[in-house]
């Protein structure tokens, strides 16, 4: 597995926030765009886009790095985040554009495909998609491996993969 690059991850998060500006993107959807993008990349190539680690949580896998990335983006002045009230989700507003020059066209295409797919779903709908056998076998907080879930999907769905 490649080493996690904090700056690259922060820029990927900023890219997603720029693509889904406003109320259509809360933290749950942001986690799921990262997860499904990494999962798709892994199935197609054997490695992920972000190299981040995920933990099993009630609403599915959550990036262990997202909260720190959001904090860095606020501190750098790249985004603002707010809630309309105590009960509502966080809303992220981009101020600056992301530098994704380090990403391949394939990585950007995967991110865009997952953004478009997930933006129309509710947080509940997209969370339910992540409740796989692997998710069910883990306790909250335990590491949820992209590789293991990729293998589970390949076996259960009998997917043909073009390993590059």
Secondary structure, 3 states (H helix, E strand, C coil): CCCCCHHHHHHHHHHHHHHCCECCCCHHHHHHHHHHHHHHHHHHHCCCCCCCCEEEECCEEEECCHHHHHHHHHHHCCEEEECCCCCCCCEEEECCCCCCCCCCHHHHHHHHHHHHHHHCCCHHHHHHHCCCHHHHHCCCCCECCHHHHHHHHHHHHCCCCCCC
